C-alpha cells in the first residue's frame, strides 16, 4: 500500500513547471491600489472554486477575484513605484484562501530561480511572499513564500522576536512547515504563481465574521530591490501594523483537523570499541514512532510524539572551539520541537529545546485563546547518567496582548530527574510599544536548583533583563541591560555566561544615495559593551571586560556589499578568579598564577569583509580579522596570556544548473603569542555541500567536512613556563589538544509534503592521525539509516 501511495506522487513530482505564457485574462471584481492606501479588501467568496493549482489562471473563478496592485518599493528606496510591476488576485471558498500573482519583469531572461529543496532559496532566487495576520493583532503572521519554480518556503513572523534576529533579517521562524499548494512558471513577461492555503493549515479566532491582516512582498534578486502591496516604512517598529486587511471573512471553519504521522526507521550503526578491539557494526535495528496533531479548535493545537526520529536532520556545521570561553550555541533542527513553538520565543533563551537530548515521548499544546497565547511542552528525556534515570521536562509559556502592539507574559520550566536532582525556573516578561518607533522589553526570572552532589542544599539564582530600542530608516539605536547572579541556572534554556552583568548600547545611521547611482547606501554604527562580575557591578567597581566597536557597511548596486569594523577593548580579571591555576618557577616551586592585567589592556582589532550576490550562478562572501586577544583557560573562563588572532572565512555558492547547487567554504583561525611569536593554536574547517534536485520533492545531497584543530599548553606570559591546574595536591598541565576529524554524509530524500518522506542516509566520522594526511583515516562511527513515513490528514 505504501508503495502504491508513493509511486504516483514520485511520478508527478518529477514533472517540472512549464515555461510558456498564460494567455487567459482573469478579470476581476474590484481593484485595490496599495500605493494610494486602498488596502482594505472586501474579500470575494465563491462556492466550490474547483481550482487546479498549476500556475495558470484559466479557470472562470479567477474572474471573481479581487486585484491588488500599485506595489511600492521599500528597499533600498522607500515609497517610490516598484521597479517591476506586480499584480495579485485573491478570493476564498469554503475550504481555502486562493492567490494568483503575476510578477512582471522587463528582463525575464534574468529572473533568478533554482529547483531546490523547501526553504532553500530566499538568498538566491526571486520570490513573492504572502503574509497573513489571521488574528489581526499585529503580533504574528503566517509566512508563505514561492520562487519562480513553485518551490515553497514558510514560517511564522513574530514581532516579539528573540535573540536579536532583526539584525540579520526579518523575525521569521523558518523551521515550521505547513501543508499548502503552490505552482509557478516563468513566462515571456516574467513569472506567475498560484497558491492555495487550506484553512486547516492556519490558526484563527473562533468568530462568525473576522478580518485578517495581509501583505504581499516581492524581491528581485539581481538588484536586491524589494516592494510591497501595502506601503512599508522602516520608521515604524512594528511591520505588521502596516499590513492591509482582508475583510468580510465569514463562517470560516477548518472542520475536523487531525494528522497522524507513523514513522518506520531502520539503522545499522558502527562504533569504535573503547576496549581497543577495533571498529564494530551492530546488528541492524528497526524502530517505530508516531506523531499526531489534533486541532482542538481553530486556534488551539495539540501535538504528541512517541519515539521521535531525527535521523534525517542534517549534521551541525563544525565549530571552531580552540579558544572559546563559553558554550557554543547550536540551533534547533528537530521537527517536533520546531512546529508551533514561536510562542516560546523570548528576548533571552529561557527555553532551549536542544536541552532535551533524546526524548522518549513528548506532547505540546499551542495556540491563542482570546488575546492570550499559550504553549506547553512536556517530554521524557532518556537518561545517560550512571543511574540511567530519565528526566521529565515541562515547559509552560503564557503571553497576553496589551494595548496596541504590547505584550506581557510568563514562563515556567522544570527539569526533574529525582527529588534531589532538579532545575526549576519561573519568569515574567513584557514588551511595551511607545508610539510607532520605540519598544521596551523587560524580563526577569528566578531559578531553583538542587544537585545530587549536594542533595541537602538548594541553589537559588536571579536574572534581570531590559532593552529599549528605537526604529528608524535613518537613525536607530538600542540600549540593553543583562544581569545574572552566580547561582542562576536555566536548565531548559541557553546562557553563554552566568554570574555577569552586561551593559550594551548601539547607535546606527543609514545614509541613502540618490537612485540610480553605483553606491546605494552607507551604514555607520557604534557599539559599546561592558561586562562586570555580578557582585562587583552592584558594589560599584570596575568592569572586567569593555569593548568599543566602530562599524561600517557600504552597499553598492547589483548586490555588492563591503563591510568592516574596528574594535578596541580591555580585560581585567580579579585574582580570586584564578584560584586553582599555578605555575612552577625556575627553582621548582609551584606558586599561584596571577598574570599582570596590563597585558590585556588596549586590545585592537580590525575586520573587513564582502558579500557578493551579483551573478546568477555564483554568490560569495569573504571575511578577514586580525585582533589582539587574550588566550583563555576555558574551564576557568579567565585570560591567561596575550596573543594576536588571525582568522578568515571564505564561502562560495555555485548554481551551475537550475537543479545543482554547491556550497564551498573554509574557516580558519590562528593564535600567535605576543611573548615570543610562537603559535598557541590553529583551526581549519573546510566544508563542501552539494545537492542535486531532481524535482521539488526528490534530491540527493552530499556533505564533506574536515576539522583540524590544535592547541598547545597554556603558558605564563612572564616566564613562558606551562600552567598547572592543581586540586587535592595533584597538578596537571593546562590546555593542549590535537584532533583531526573527517565527516562524510550522504542522503537521498523524497518528500512530496512535510511529514511524508522516504529517505536513505549514510554518515561516517573518521579520525586522521596527521592533519589532512588522509592516508590512515580511522573510522570512529558510522550509520546507515532508512526512513519511511506518511502524514495522514483528516
C-alpha positions, 0 to 999 in steps of 0.5 A, a space after each residue: 500500500 505504501 508503495 502504491 501511495 508513493 509511486 504516483 506522487 514520485 511520478 508527478 513530482 518529477 514533472 517540472 513547471 512549464 515555461 510558456 505564457 498564460 494567455 487567459 485574462 482573469 478579470 476581476 471584481 474590484 481593484 485595490 491600489 496599495 500605493 494610494 492606501 486602498 488596502 482594505 479588501 472586501 474579500 470575494 467568496 465563491 462556492 466550490 472554486 474547483 481550482 487546479 493549482 498549476 500556475 495558470 489562471 484559466 479557470 472562470 473563478 479567477 474572474 471573481 477575484 479581487 486585484 491588488 496592485 500599485 506595489 511600492 518599493 521599500 528597499 533600498 528606496 522607500 515609497 517610490 513605484 516598484 521597479 517591476 510591476 506586480 499584480 495579485 488576485 485573491 478570493 476564498 471558498 469554503 475550504 481555502 484562501 486562493 492567490 494568483 500573482 503575476 510578477 512582471 519583469 522587463 528582463 525575464 531572461 534574468 529572473 533568478 530561480 533554482 529547483 531546490 529543496 523547501 526553504 532553500 532559496 530566499 538568498 538566491 532566487 526571486 520570490 513573492 511572499 504572502 503574509 497573513 495576520 489571521 488574528 489581526 493583532 499585529 503580533 504574528 503572521 503566517 509566512 508563505 513564500 514561492 520562487 519562480 519554480 513553485 518551490 515553497 518556503 514558510 514560517 511564522 513572523 513574530 514581532 516579539 522576536 528573540 535573540 536579536 534576529 532583526 539584525 540579520 533579517 526579518 523575525 521569521 521562524 523558518 523551521 515550521 512547515 505547513 501543508 499548502 499548494 503552490 505552482 509557478 512558471 516563468 513566462 515571456 513577461 516574467 513569472 506567475 504563481 498560484 497558491 492555495 492555503 487550506 484553512 486547516 493549515 492556519 490558526 484563527 479566532 473562533 468568530 462568525 465574521 473576522 478580518 485578517 491582516 495581509 501583505 504581499 512582498 516581492 524581491 528581485 534578486 539581481 538588484 536586491 530591490 524589494 516592494 510591497 502591496 501595502 506601503 512599508 516604512 522602516 520608521 515604524 517598529 512594528 511591520 505588521 501594523 502596516 499590513 492591509 486587511 482582508 475583510 468580510 471573512 465569514 463562517 470560516 471553519 477548518 472542520 475536523 483537523 487531525 494528522 497522524 504521522 507513523 514513522 518506520 526507521 531502520 539503522 545499522 550503526 558502527 562504533 569504535 570499541 573503547 576496549 581497543 578491539 577495533 571498529 564494530 557494526 551492530 546488528 541492524 535495528 528497526 524502530 517505530 514512532 508516531 506523531 499526531 496533531 489534533 486541532 482542538 479548535 481553530 486556534 488551539 493545537 495539540 501535538 504528541 510524539 512517541 519515539 521521535 526520529 531525527 535521523 534525517 536532520 542534517 549534521 551541525 556545521 563544525 565549530 571552531 572551539 580552540 579558544 572559546 570561553 563559553 558554550 557554543 550555541 547550536 540551533 534547533 533542527 528537530 521537527 517536533 520541537 520546531 512546529 508551533 513553538 514561536 510562542 516560546 520565543 523570548 528576548 533571552 533563551 529561557 527555553 532551549 529545546 536542544 536541552 532535551 537530548 533524546 526524548 522518549 515521548 513528548 506532547 505540546 499544546 499551542 495556540 491563542 485563546 482570546 488575546 492570550 497565547 499559550 504553549 506547553 511542552 512536556 517530554 521524557 528525556 532518556 537518561 545517560 547518567 550512571 543511574 540511567 534515570 530519565 528526566 521529565 521536562 515541562 515547559 509552560 509559556 503564557 503571553 497576553 496582548 496589551 494595548 496596541 502592539 504590547 505584550 506581557 507574559 510568563 514562563 515556567 520550566 522544570 527539569 526533574 530527574 529525582 527529588 534531589 536532582 532538579 532545575 526549576 525556573 519561573 519568569 515574567 516578561 513584557 514588551 511595551 510599544 511607545 508610539 510607532 518607533 520605540 519598544 521596551 522589553 523587560 524580563 526577569 526570572 528566578 531559578 531553583 536548583 538542587 544537585 545530587 552532589 549536594 542533595 541537602 542544599 538548594 541553589 537559588 539564582 536571579 536574572 534581570 533583563 531590559 532593552 529599549 530600542 528605537 526604529 528608524 530608516 535613518 537613525 536607530 539605536 538600542 540600549 540593553 541591560 543583562 544581569 545574572 547572579 552566580 547561582 542562576 541556572 536555566 536548565 531548559 534554556 541557553 546562557 553563554 555566561 552566568 554570574 555577569 552583568 552586561 551593559 550594551 548600547 548601539 547607535 546606527 545611521 543609514 545614509 541613502 544615495 540618490 537612485 540610480 547611482 553605483 553606491 546605494 547606501 552607507 551604514 555607520 554604527 557604534 557599539 559599546 559593551 561592558 561586562 562586570 562580575 555580578 557582585 562587583 557591578 552592584 558594589 560599584 567597581 570596575 568592569 572586567 571586560 569593555 569593548 568599543 566597536 566602530 562599524 561600517 557597511 557600504 552597499 553598492 548596486 547589483 548586490 555588492 556589499 563591503 563591510 568592516 569594523 574596528 574594535 578596541 577593548 580591555 580585560 581585567 580579571 580579579 585574582 580570586 578568579 584564578 584560584 586553582 591555576 599555578 605555575 612552577 618557577 625556575 627553582 621548582 616551586 609551584 606558586 599561584 598564577 596571577 598574570 599582570 592585567 596590563 597585558 590585556 589592556 588596549 586590545 585592537 582589532 580590525 575586520 573587513 569583509 564582502 558579500 557578493 550576490 551579483 551573478 546568477 550562478 555564483 554568490 560569495 562572501 569573504 571575511 578577514 580579522 586580525 585582533 589582539 586577544 587574550 588566550 583563555 583557560 576555558 574551564 576557568 573562563 579567565 585570560 591567561 596570556 596575550 596573543 594576536 588572532 588571525 582568522 578568515 572565512 571564505 564561502 562560495 555558492 555555485 548554481 551551475 544548473 537550475 537543479 545543482 547547487 554547491 556550497 564551498 567554504 573554509 574557516 580558519 583561525 590562528 593564535 600567535 603569542 605576543 611573548 615570543 611569536 610562537 603559535 598557541 593554536 590553529 583551526 581549519 574547517 573546510 566544508 563542501 555541500 552539494 545537492 542535486 534536485 531532481 524535482 521539488 520533492 526528490 534530491 540527493 545531497 552530499 556533505 564533506 567536512 574536515 576539522 583540524 584543530 590544535 592547541 598547545 599548553 597554556 603558558 605564563 606570559 612572564 616566564 613562558 613556563 606551562 600552567 598547572 591546574 592543581 586540586 587535592 595536591 595533584 597538578 596537571 598541565 593546562 590546555 593542549 589538544 590535537 584532533 583531526 576529524 573527517 565527516 562524510 554524509 550522504 542522503 537521498 530524500 523524497 518528500 512530496 509534503 512535510 511529514 511524508 518522506 522516504 529517505 536513505 542516509 549514510 554518515 561516517 566520522 573518521 579520525 586522521 592521525 596527521 592533519 589532512 594526511 588522509 592516508 590512515 583515516 580511522 573510522 570512529 562511527 558510522 550509520 546507515 539509516 532508512 526512513 519511511 513515513 506518511 502524514 495522514 490528514 483528516 
